[in-house]
Amino acid sequence: MLQIIYLLFVMSLSGTAAFLLYLATTSLLDSYISAGMRYLCLKICMLFFLIPFPILKHLFVQLLLPSSDIDFFASKVTVYPKEAIIQTANGFYFPFLDLSVQIVLGIWGIILLTLIGYGFWRFWQFYHVFRHYPTERPEYLHLLSFLKSEMHITTPIRLYDCNASISPFTCGAVHPAILLTALVDDDSVELTLRHELQHIRTHDFFYRGLAAVLILLHCFNPFAYILFRELTEVQEMNCDEHVLQTLSANEKKKYGHMIIDFAVRTQKLHTKAICFSRNNTRFLKKRIRKIASGTQKRKLLTPVLLAVLCLTAGIPVAAYSPYTIDWRNETDFLKEDDFTADWIEYSDDPAASDIPDDEQTFSITDAYILTDDGEIIVLKTSGAVRAACKQHTYKSGTLKKHYPNKKGCTVKTYKVIYCAKCRYIKEQTLKSTDSHVPCPH
């Protein structure tokens, strides 16, 4: 579970690092960075948020330069397979997930899929309502066909018309549709269609859906929400930028006035759609300023910004190094079932083979009871538990205590009478004392 949380945290940190650099750069060099360049940078930021580059990098490096967090040349090796990524000759084995962890991940996955499904259901309801609006002006279909040919768009596009006082908008990633509204007249229909077709051409609805998934995946990260808002604004400015390339000076003024007019007269629309213009004063000013001033292009700025962006996001990716065991040369004596064990210990010390099997327990504790039935009881019970035990149930067994020293260790074995419920030791008699140099435990 910790491995999954750690991976998700590093992915979030990587995407955030890239996004913070994007915000700083676009703020300082606003007039030199085009909307298209901003859009590309945001897509790269989203990739680092959504794709598990850290684990992919780690596995690739392990294949080229295998390394292990375990020193197999030590006299004794204790490994914890559940907490590690295990590399074998047959591939990689990932940490085994306990049932409780599987349940937690299952619930989280169900919630995630439910939210995504709810979003699609809301969109389908909205789409199902508006798809019944007829196309009242056939000349718009001819204009739409002409503009699609000019912009090299082959995707089938549906065109609807309604009398609502809302901003015209585009919806649908697979089967896109453009809805013209009461705000669009004969003078503004061509510019409106050019703008909406640009949304379809650059697959803006798809990328906005990815940004919504990003928020669900990194709901704990406030920068995920800021990125979503930035993406919606940049998508509009990117469409403006492409449309303006085909317009004259007078047409650019007309386009700017049309955006302001739509923003002033539009009503709020709560739907999964890309609206042409919204009555957001801050963004409206930013959008008009960009239309008026344009962008001062710098040839070297684009490759430098992309390189620095990737390098910045790559720092957390490079730092990701989960607990890994290279067991490619150890598979002769290991079985796949061993990878689900809590811990495994083996030793190259010949003395280790002379100790009883139960004394392997000294790797996790210095005192335990060996019952007459062969069960091992680790003595971790607190004094409070012993005090609360009102009626003891006594049994006989063997108590073993481990005393490490500078040269090796000493193991003392006692015959004991103990409580099976609280582990209180009533009687103990020393049976033997064994010394080991070096310590084989």
Secondary structure as UniProt FT lines:
FT   HELIX           2..28
FT   HELIX           30..32
FT   HELIX           35..50
FT   HELIX           53..64
FT   TURN            72..73
FT   STRAND          76..79
FT   HELIX           81..83
FT   STRAND          85..88
FT   TURN            89..90
FT   STRAND          91..93
FT   HELIX           99..130
FT   TURN            131..132
FT   HELIX           138..150
FT   TURN            151..152
FT   STRAND          158..161
FT   STRAND          169..171
FT   STRAND          177..180
FT   TURN            182..183
FT   TURN            186..188
FT   HELIX           189..201
FT   TURN            202..203
FT   HELIX           204..217
FT   TURN            218..220
FT   HELIX           222..244
FT   TURN            245..246
FT   HELIX           249..265
FT   STRAND          274..275
FT   HELIX           281..293
FT   TURN            299..300
FT   HELIX           301..319
FT   STRAND          324..326
FT   TURN            328..329
FT   TURN            331..333
FT   HELIX           336..340
FT   STRAND          344..347
FT   HELIX           350..354
FT   HELIX           357..363
FT   STRAND          367..371
FT   TURN            372..373
FT   STRAND          376..378
FT   HELIX           383..388
FT   STRAND          394..404
FT   STRAND          409..419
FT   TURN            420..422
FT   STRAND          425..436
//
